[in-house]
């Protein structure tokens, strides 16, 4: 994964950092693995006859010999990194990578004795840094046109040769990642994420729900971000930019982000595609909103991509908007999972090439999005039973999109659909567990059946005989679950249920009966998710009734979080990123 850094003018300063101890990450055994003139360029880390200053002077020499005007920033810097799961490459393999990257970029073609000078420094197992000066030794400037694109093409070949994680060729559909400076700025200000990420999510939510230009800009304004429209001489709006209140640069000027810089599908022309075809749906009662949306999503899943490549591209784009809106109004206990699913599906909603805006599936998805976004009552409800059907329909739709992407050989989009589908499956199981908890009625006859006999007491320190509970509740799945790596997390959930004063065998049987489990890759994981939803629902119900909520476990998969009191007014909505202006908490 080659990444080009900003150009600079201090060769010695960059080398001193690369050979030094590091600032954010510890540099281990910094040394050179390759250079423009191997083996005659000595390594400052391993030769007493070469210093960092000497190496910088040798690299810079052609710059001072350039014919004509000297470049103001002549230092060329590229970092090449492996994925975390990749094996560790040897110095020799990294040297081959460095030479090929310099050849592909145009800095130093193979066999060109007059090419630019460069060195490759390694100070960690998973990456190298290549430093070059943009001056050929014959006094000319190098041709670096499309250098990063060509380096990425070379990287894909090495992934196959070295057996590394295979990425995809750039199709201009990837999200715009925060720059290093933006991430560091967020950390200094105590923000949970860079401003670019907050703005991207806010604009996407407004675009997904809007039905016109005026509606889009109104939603942006009410969300708390600053909006600036770009107006042409004829009075038409041709673009927009957004900024976070309080986000300023070194000169105390607001930092504005045009929509196209947030994501490829957030430019104003792409945003307007969503309402070029008017969406009209009949008015339905709030109680029927989930059911109506579910019906349309189920119908659309069968039609996705039926009209060809361009129609399928329009279908998955509309499905992405639907997931975004569904995440905003989803039940609180699964809202974080739904937001993460929308985040993961974002890449799957963008396909290179043209998009058909009249497809049948696209129209059904847009109608469902309109239904969800227009129901103000649903946004304040946490109706897990009503939402479960829609979540199941969305899970089917995402699986249909994954199969379509695979058929079109969109590997990055298919993988994104798979990740979103897993998160949505988790949300479905948590919701199923919560629904089981709402309808559960304990059976007193279990205690009456053992007159005078010992009653089950809560396990102490999590040492209850939960394997026996599993065998009692689900004998047909017990052997598989006990051998599953997710069994410890499930056992922790069962212990928490018993400590809350409930019969874990009855509860486990209740959540298992809620939905089929034969299609699950991991029955233990599914049961853990359902018990997570069970605990959250029971905790919420106890809080609403004024009782102390039962203890919940935070270990294992899908840890339970705090649940706000049902029926109590929510906090005043703050603009995105406004957490940096919060004052100290009041004493309780």
WODAJO-V848283 format. One record per backbone hydrogen bond with DSSP energy under -0.5 kcal/mol. NH is the residue of the N-H (numbers start at 1). CO is the residue of the C=O. If there is no record, write none. Layout:
nh=NH co=CO
nh=NH co=CO
//
This chain:
nh=3 co=79
nh=5 co=77
nh=8 co=75
nh=11 co=9
nh=14 co=10
nh=15 co=11
nh=16 co=12
nh=17 co=13
nh=18 co=14
nh=19 co=15
nh=20 co=17
nh=27 co=21
nh=28 co=26
nh=28 co=123
nh=29 co=27
nh=31 co=122
nh=33 co=120
nh=34 co=120
nh=36 co=118
nh=38 co=35
nh=40 co=37
nh=41 co=37
nh=42 co=40
nh=44 co=42
nh=46 co=43
nh=47 co=43
nh=50 co=47
nh=55 co=51
nh=56 co=52
nh=57 co=53
nh=58 co=54
nh=59 co=55
nh=60 co=56
nh=61 co=57
nh=63 co=60
nh=64 co=60
nh=65 co=61
nh=66 co=63
nh=67 co=139
nh=68 co=66
nh=75 co=8
nh=76 co=74
nh=76 co=132
nh=77 co=75
nh=78 co=130
nh=79 co=3
nh=80 co=128
nh=81 co=1
nh=81 co=79
nh=82 co=126
nh=86 co=83
nh=89 co=125
nh=94 co=90
nh=95 co=91
nh=96 co=92
nh=97 co=93
nh=98 co=94
nh=99 co=95
nh=100 co=96
nh=101 co=97
nh=102 co=98
nh=103 co=99
nh=104 co=100
nh=105 co=101
nh=106 co=102
nh=107 co=102
nh=108 co=102
nh=112 co=109
nh=113 co=111
nh=115 co=112
nh=116 co=107
nh=119 co=131
nh=120 co=34
nh=121 co=129
nh=122 co=31
nh=124 co=127
nh=128 co=80
nh=129 co=121
nh=130 co=78
nh=131 co=119
nh=131 co=129
nh=132 co=76
nh=133 co=117
nh=134 co=74
nh=135 co=133
nh=136 co=140
nh=137 co=114
nh=138 co=114
nh=139 co=136
nh=144 co=142
nh=147 co=144
nh=150 co=146
nh=151 co=147
nh=152 co=148
nh=153 co=149
nh=154 co=150
nh=155 co=151
nh=156 co=152
nh=157 co=153
nh=158 co=154
nh=159 co=155
nh=160 co=156
nh=161 co=157
nh=162 co=158
nh=163 co=159
nh=164 co=159
nh=167 co=165
nh=176 co=262
nh=177 co=175
nh=183 co=179
nh=184 co=180
nh=185 co=181
nh=186 co=182
nh=187 co=183
nh=188 co=184
nh=189 co=185
nh=190 co=187
nh=191 co=186
nh=197 co=194
nh=198 co=194
nh=199 co=195
nh=200 co=196
nh=201 co=197
nh=202 co=198
nh=203 co=199
nh=204 co=200
nh=205 co=201
nh=206 co=202
nh=207 co=203
nh=208 co=204
nh=209 co=205
nh=210 co=206
nh=216 co=212
nh=217 co=213
nh=218 co=214
nh=219 co=215
nh=220 co=216
nh=221 co=217
nh=222 co=218
nh=223 co=219
nh=224 co=221
nh=225 co=220
nh=226 co=243
nh=228 co=241
nh=230 co=239
nh=231 co=229
nh=232 co=236
nh=235 co=232
nh=238 co=230
nh=238 co=236
nh=239 co=230
nh=241 co=228
nh=242 co=257
nh=243 co=226
nh=247 co=244
nh=248 co=246
nh=249 co=253
nh=252 co=249
nh=255 co=247
nh=256 co=254
nh=257 co=242
nh=259 co=240
nh=261 co=258
nh=262 co=258
nh=262 co=259
nh=263 co=259
nh=266 co=263
nh=267 co=264
nh=271 co=267
nh=272 co=268
nh=273 co=269
nh=274 co=271
nh=275 co=272
nh=276 co=273
nh=278 co=276
nh=280 co=278
nh=288 co=285
nh=289 co=285
nh=289 co=286
nh=290 co=286
nh=292 co=288
nh=293 co=289
nh=294 co=290
nh=295 co=291
nh=296 co=292
nh=297 co=293
nh=298 co=294
nh=299 co=295
nh=300 co=296
nh=301 co=297
nh=302 co=298
nh=303 co=299
nh=303 co=300
nh=304 co=300
nh=306 co=303
nh=308 co=305
nh=312 co=308
nh=313 co=309
nh=314 co=310
nh=315 co=311
nh=316 co=312
nh=317 co=313
nh=318 co=314
nh=319 co=315
nh=320 co=316
nh=321 co=317
nh=322 co=318
nh=323 co=319
nh=324 co=320
nh=325 co=321
nh=326 co=322
nh=327 co=323
nh=328 co=324
nh=329 co=325
nh=330 co=326
nh=334 co=331
nh=335 co=331
nh=335 co=332
nh=336 co=332
nh=338 co=334
nh=339 co=335
nh=340 co=336
nh=341 co=337
nh=342 co=338
nh=343 co=339
nh=344 co=340
nh=345 co=341
nh=346 co=342
nh=346 co=343
nh=347 co=344
nh=349 co=345
nh=349 co=346
nh=350 co=347
nh=351 co=349
nh=356 co=310
nh=363 co=359
nh=364 co=360
nh=365 co=361
nh=366 co=362
nh=367 co=363
nh=368 co=364
nh=369 co=365
nh=370 co=366
nh=371 co=367
nh=372 co=368
nh=373 co=369
nh=374 co=370
nh=375 co=371
nh=375 co=372
nh=376 co=374
nh=379 co=375
nh=380 co=376
nh=380 co=377
nh=381 co=377
nh=381 co=378
nh=384 co=382
nh=387 co=383
nh=388 co=384
nh=389 co=385
nh=390 co=386
nh=391 co=387
nh=392 co=388
nh=393 co=389
nh=394 co=390
nh=395 co=391
nh=396 co=392
nh=397 co=393
nh=398 co=394
nh=399 co=395
nh=400 co=396
nh=401 co=397
nh=402 co=398
nh=403 co=399
nh=404 co=400
nh=405 co=401
nh=406 co=402
nh=407 co=403
nh=408 co=404
nh=409 co=406
nh=410 co=405
nh=411 co=409
nh=414 co=410
nh=415 co=411
nh=416 co=412
nh=417 co=413
nh=418 co=414
nh=419 co=415
nh=420 co=416
nh=421 co=417
nh=422 co=418
nh=423 co=419
nh=424 co=420
nh=425 co=421
nh=426 co=422
nh=427 co=423
nh=428 co=424
nh=429 co=425
nh=430 co=426
nh=431 co=427
nh=432 co=428
nh=433 co=429
nh=434 co=430
nh=435 co=431
nh=436 co=432
nh=437 co=433
nh=438 co=434
nh=439 co=435
nh=440 co=436
nh=444 co=442
nh=446 co=443
nh=447 co=444
nh=448 co=444
nh=449 co=445
nh=450 co=447
nh=451 co=448
nh=453 co=450
nh=463 co=460
nh=466 co=464
nh=468 co=465
nh=469 co=465
nh=470 co=466
nh=471 co=467
nh=472 co=468
nh=473 co=469
nh=474 co=470
nh=477 co=474
nh=478 co=474
nh=481 co=477
nh=482 co=478
nh=483 co=479
nh=484 co=481
nh=487 co=484
nh=490 co=486
nh=491 co=487
nh=492 co=488
nh=493 co=489
nh=494 co=490
nh=495 co=491
nh=496 co=492
nh=497 co=493
nh=498 co=494
nh=499 co=495
nh=500 co=496
nh=501 co=498
nh=502 co=497
nh=504 co=502
nh=507 co=503
nh=508 co=504
nh=509 co=505
nh=510 co=506
nh=511 co=507
nh=512 co=508
nh=513 co=509
nh=514 co=511
nh=515 co=511
nh=520 co=517
nh=526 co=522
nh=527 co=523
nh=528 co=524
nh=529 co=525
nh=530 co=526
nh=531 co=527
nh=532 co=528
nh=533 co=529
nh=534 co=530
nh=535 co=531
nh=536 co=532
nh=537 co=533
nh=538 co=534
nh=539 co=535
nh=540 co=536
nh=541 co=537
nh=542 co=538
nh=543 co=539
nh=544 co=540
nh=545 co=541
nh=546 co=543
nh=547 co=542
nh=560 co=553
nh=568 co=565
nh=576 co=223
nh=578 co=575
nh=580 co=577
nh=581 co=578
nh=582 co=579
//
